[in-house]
């Protein structure tokens, strides 16, 4: 099987960079400007009009150019009373690290969703930003199994686990989908499913492969592949776990799915739902209204909401 960027190469590259990154850099909050947000939105809209093969090629090249000359480093942050050291592995991660992560989402999780002792399956972890908070909040009696298919990402996650002495997280180096097998993803840390021969070929598992862990919370951030992940979690969903799903409406359509299908797959009638649109500061009850932009969906079983 062809693998253009294997895990061994990524591991060697990461080890070299860690040797170079002895100095910890505290990073101050620096909001992203409205102008940059507008450019990003326009770029995404143009990308939706392109053929898939061209869109994937542009995404891959853009990621390579954006990270040209970038040297990873170790930084530190403190939020919600939690202090972390964080290995910043690329410019995508650095942009979130410097401008601030999605604190509204994280605060809602902390106050309303995550509990001590939770068993979490996290599909899509990037570099482990949210995973570090969750590992503290579930406590030693809880556990997280985190999945990511990108070789660089999983090496960065492993480094961040080690930097912070985290012992209640298991890392699985695979994508998550409707059935086990193989698939192709774009060559980005914030990767999407691509097509045969386009990017990196990776393993795929299902969440139901881990049903024996008896998860109490599913956290899903898979860049438009939400419905496929839920299709592979039907056994788990019969137990009505809590859910946190990042919705990507336009990529959902590209993969032949929709918000309606996502809600049907999770059994939304059995849950109290809340959502937050990207860029907004409030989380509101969800009552079936259309969601046309990226959003976070939170689902709590009705008897425990």
C-alpha positions as CSV (number, residue, x, y, z in Angstrom):
1,X,0.0,0.0,0.0
2,X,1.3,3.4,-0.8
3,X,1.9,5.8,2.1
4,X,3.5,9.1,1.1
5,X,4.2,10.2,4.6
6,X,4.7,7.3,6.9
7,X,4.6,7.2,10.7
8,X,8.3,6.4,10.9
9,X,9.3,9.4,8.9
10,X,7.0,11.6,11.0
11,X,8.5,10.2,14.2
12,X,12.0,10.9,13.1
13,X,11.1,14.4,12.0
14,X,9.3,15.0,15.4
15,X,12.3,13.7,17.4
16,X,14.6,16.0,15.6
17,X,12.3,19.0,16.2
18,X,12.0,18.2,19.9
19,X,15.7,18.3,20.2
20,X,15.6,21.8,18.7
21,X,12.8,23.1,20.9
22,X,14.4,23.4,24.4
23,X,12.8,26.8,25.2
24,X,9.2,27.0,26.4
25,X,7.3,29.9,25.0
26,X,4.4,31.3,26.9
27,X,2.0,32.6,24.3
28,X,-0.4,35.5,24.9
29,X,-4.0,35.6,23.5
30,X,-4.1,37.3,20.1
31,X,-7.5,37.4,18.4
32,X,-7.8,36.6,14.7
33,X,-8.6,39.7,12.7
34,X,-12.0,40.0,11.0
35,X,-10.1,40.5,7.7
36,X,-8.3,37.2,8.0
37,X,-11.6,35.5,8.9
38,X,-13.2,36.9,5.8
39,X,-10.4,35.7,3.6
40,X,-10.6,32.2,5.1
41,X,-14.4,32.1,4.5
42,X,-14.0,33.2,0.9
43,X,-11.3,30.6,0.3
44,X,-13.6,27.9,1.6
45,X,-16.5,29.0,-0.6
46,X,-14.3,29.0,-3.7
47,X,-13.0,25.5,-2.8
48,X,-16.5,24.1,-2.7
49,X,-16.9,24.9,-6.4
50,X,-13.9,22.9,-7.5
51,X,-13.7,19.2,-8.6
52,X,-12.7,17.0,-5.7
53,X,-9.3,16.0,-7.1
54,X,-8.3,19.7,-7.7
55,X,-9.7,20.7,-4.3
56,X,-7.6,18.0,-2.6
57,X,-4.5,19.0,-4.5
58,X,-4.9,22.7,-3.5
59,X,-5.5,21.8,0.1
60,X,-2.4,19.6,0.2
61,X,-0.2,22.3,-1.5
62,X,-1.6,25.1,0.7
63,X,-0.7,23.1,3.8
64,X,2.9,22.5,2.6
65,X,3.4,26.1,1.7
66,X,1.9,27.3,4.9
67,X,4.3,25.2,7.0
68,X,7.4,25.9,5.0
69,X,10.2,27.0,7.4
70,X,8.1,26.4,10.5
71,X,9.9,25.1,13.5
72,X,7.7,23.4,16.1
73,X,8.2,24.4,19.7
74,X,6.9,23.7,23.2
75,X,4.6,26.3,24.7
76,X,2.4,26.6,27.8
77,X,-1.1,27.8,28.7
78,X,-3.4,27.9,31.6
79,X,-7.2,28.0,31.4
80,X,-10.1,26.9,33.7
81,X,-7.4,26.3,36.3
82,X,-5.6,23.8,34.2
83,X,-1.9,24.3,33.2
84,X,-0.5,22.5,30.2
85,X,2.7,22.3,28.3
86,X,1.8,22.0,24.6
87,X,3.9,20.9,21.6
88,X,2.9,23.2,18.8
89,X,3.5,21.0,15.7
90,X,2.5,23.2,12.7
91,X,1.1,26.6,11.8
92,X,-2.5,25.4,12.1
93,X,-2.0,24.4,15.7
94,X,0.0,27.6,16.3
95,X,-2.9,29.8,15.0
96,X,-5.2,28.2,17.6
97,X,-2.6,28.3,20.3
98,X,-1.9,32.0,19.8
99,X,-5.5,33.2,19.1
100,X,-7.2,31.1,21.7
101,X,-9.1,27.8,21.3
102,X,-12.8,27.5,21.3
103,X,-13.3,28.5,24.9
104,X,-17.2,28.7,24.7
105,X,-17.3,25.1,23.5
106,X,-14.8,23.9,26.1
107,X,-16.5,25.7,29.0
108,X,-19.9,24.2,28.0
109,X,-18.3,20.7,28.0
110,X,-16.7,21.3,31.4
111,X,-19.9,22.6,33.0
112,X,-22.6,20.5,31.4
113,X,-21.2,17.4,29.7
114,X,-18.0,15.9,31.1
115,X,-18.1,14.1,34.5
116,X,-15.5,12.3,36.6
117,X,-15.2,8.7,35.6
118,X,-16.5,9.3,32.0
119,X,-15.2,6.9,29.4
120,X,-14.7,8.9,26.2
121,X,-14.2,7.9,22.6
122,X,-12.7,10.9,20.7
123,X,-12.9,10.6,16.9
124,X,-10.5,13.3,15.6
125,X,-8.0,14.7,18.0
126,X,-5.7,16.9,15.9
127,X,-2.8,17.6,18.2
128,X,-4.6,16.8,21.4
129,X,-5.7,20.3,22.4
130,X,-9.1,19.3,23.8
131,X,-7.9,15.9,24.9
132,X,-5.7,17.4,27.5
133,X,-8.6,19.2,29.2
134,X,-10.8,16.1,29.0
135,X,-8.1,13.9,30.6
136,X,-8.0,16.1,33.6
137,X,-11.8,16.4,33.9
138,X,-12.6,12.7,33.7
139,X,-9.9,12.0,36.4
140,X,-7.9,8.9,37.0
141,X,-11.1,6.9,37.3
142,X,-12.1,7.9,33.7
143,X,-10.4,7.1,30.4
144,X,-10.2,8.5,26.9
145,X,-9.5,6.5,23.7
146,X,-8.5,9.1,21.1
147,X,-8.4,8.4,17.3
148,X,-6.5,10.2,14.6
149,X,-5.2,9.0,11.2
150,X,-2.6,11.6,10.5
151,X,1.0,10.4,11.2
152,X,2.2,13.8,12.3
153,X,-0.8,14.4,14.5
154,X,-0.5,11.1,16.3
155,X,3.2,11.7,17.0
156,X,2.4,15.2,18.3
157,X,-0.4,13.8,20.5
158,X,2.0,11.2,21.9
159,X,4.5,14.0,22.7
160,X,1.8,16.1,24.4
161,X,0.7,13.1,26.5
162,X,4.3,12.6,27.6
163,X,4.9,16.3,28.2
164,X,2.0,16.4,30.6
165,X,2.3,13.0,32.3
166,X,-1.1,11.9,31.0
167,X,-1.8,8.2,31.8
168,X,-5.6,7.9,31.2
169,X,-5.5,8.2,27.4
170,X,-5.1,5.5,24.8
171,X,-4.0,6.7,21.3
172,X,-5.3,4.8,18.2
173,X,-3.5,5.7,15.0
174,X,-6.5,5.3,12.6
175,X,-9.4,7.1,11.0
176,X,-13.0,6.3,12.2
177,X,-15.8,5.4,9.8
178,X,-18.8,3.3,9.1
179,X,-16.8,0.1,8.6
180,X,-13.2,-1.1,9.2
181,X,-10.8,-1.0,6.3
182,X,-8.6,1.6,4.5
183,X,-9.2,5.1,3.1
184,X,-7.3,8.1,1.8
185,X,-7.0,11.5,3.5
186,X,-5.6,14.9,2.6
187,X,-2.0,15.7,3.6
188,X,-3.0,18.2,6.3
189,X,-3.0,18.0,10.1
190,X,-6.7,19.1,9.9
191,X,-7.3,16.4,7.3
192,X,-10.4,15.4,5.3
193,X,-11.3,12.2,3.6
194,X,-10.0,12.5,0.0
195,X,-10.0,9.8,-2.7
196,X,-7.9,6.9,-4.0
197,X,-4.3,8.1,-4.6
198,X,-4.9,11.6,-3.2
199,X,-2.8,12.1,-0.1
200,X,-2.1,9.4,2.5
201,X,-3.7,6.0,2.8
202,X,-4.6,5.1,6.4
203,X,-6.4,2.5,8.4
204,X,-10.1,2.9,9.4
205,X,-11.8,1.5,12.5
206,X,-15.3,1.9,13.8
207,X,-16.4,3.1,17.3
208,X,-18.3,-0.1,17.7
209,X,-15.0,-1.9,17.6
210,X,-14.5,-0.3,21.0
211,X,-18.1,-0.9,22.4
212,X,-16.6,-3.2,25.0
213,X,-15.2,-0.1,26.8
214,X,-18.7,1.0,27.5
215,X,-18.2,4.6,26.5
216,X,-20.3,7.3,28.2
217,X,-19.4,10.2,25.9
218,X,-18.6,10.3,22.1
219,X,-16.7,13.3,20.9
220,X,-16.6,13.5,17.1
221,X,-14.7,16.1,15.0
222,X,-14.1,14.5,11.6
223,X,-14.5,17.3,9.0
224,X,-17.7,16.2,7.4
225,X,-17.5,12.5,8.0
226,X,-19.9,12.7,11.0
227,X,-22.6,10.5,9.5
228,X,-20.1,7.7,8.6
229,X,-18.7,7.7,12.2
230,X,-22.3,7.4,13.6
231,X,-23.1,4.6,11.3
232,X,-20.2,2.7,12.7
233,X,-21.4,3.4,16.3
234,X,-24.9,2.0,16.2
235,X,-24.3,-0.6,19.0
236,X,-22.9,2.1,21.3
237,X,-25.7,4.5,20.5
238,X,-28.2,2.0,21.7
239,X,-26.8,2.7,25.2
240,X,-27.5,6.5,24.7
241,X,-24.1,8.0,25.5
242,X,-23.6,11.7,25.7
243,X,-22.4,13.3,22.5
244,X,-20.4,16.3,21.3
245,X,-20.3,16.5,17.5
246,X,-18.6,19.3,15.5
247,X,-20.9,19.7,12.4
248,X,-19.5,20.6,9.0
249,X,-22.6,21.1,6.8
250,X,-20.9,21.6,3.5
251,X,-18.4,18.7,3.7
252,X,-21.4,16.6,4.9
253,X,-23.2,17.3,1.6
254,X,-20.0,16.4,-0.3
255,X,-20.0,13.0,1.4
256,X,-23.7,12.5,0.5
257,X,-25.1,13.2,3.9
258,X,-26.9,15.9,5.8
259,X,-27.7,17.3,9.2
260,X,-31.0,15.5,9.0
261,X,-29.2,12.1,8.7
262,X,-26.8,12.9,11.5
263,X,-29.8,13.6,13.8
264,X,-31.6,10.5,12.7
265,X,-28.4,8.3,13.3
266,X,-27.9,9.6,16.8
267,X,-31.5,9.2,17.7
268,X,-32.1,12.9,18.5
269,X,-35.6,12.3,19.9
270,X,-34.0,10.6,22.9
271,X,-31.8,13.6,23.7
272,X,-31.9,17.2,24.8
273,X,-29.8,19.1,22.3
274,X,-27.8,22.3,22.4
275,X,-25.7,23.9,19.7
276,X,-23.3,26.8,19.1
277,X,-22.6,28.3,15.7
278,X,-18.9,28.9,15.0
279,X,-18.0,32.5,15.9
280,X,-20.8,33.0,18.4
281,X,-20.4,33.2,22.1
282,X,-23.5,31.5,23.3
283,X,-24.8,27.9,23.4
284,X,-28.5,27.6,22.8
285,X,-31.1,24.9,22.8
286,X,-31.6,23.2,19.4
287,X,-35.2,22.9,18.2
288,X,-34.7,21.6,14.6
289,X,-33.8,24.8,12.9
290,X,-31.4,24.6,9.8
291,X,-27.7,24.8,10.5
292,X,-25.8,26.1,7.4
293,X,-22.4,26.8,8.9
294,X,-20.0,25.0,11.2
295,X,-21.4,24.3,14.6
296,X,-20.9,22.3,17.8
297,X,-23.8,20.0,18.7
298,X,-24.2,18.7,22.3
299,X,-26.6,15.9,23.1
300,X,-27.5,14.7,26.6
301,X,-29.9,11.8,27.2
302,X,-33.2,13.2,28.3
303,X,-33.4,11.5,31.6
304,X,-30.1,12.9,32.8
305,X,-30.1,16.3,31.0
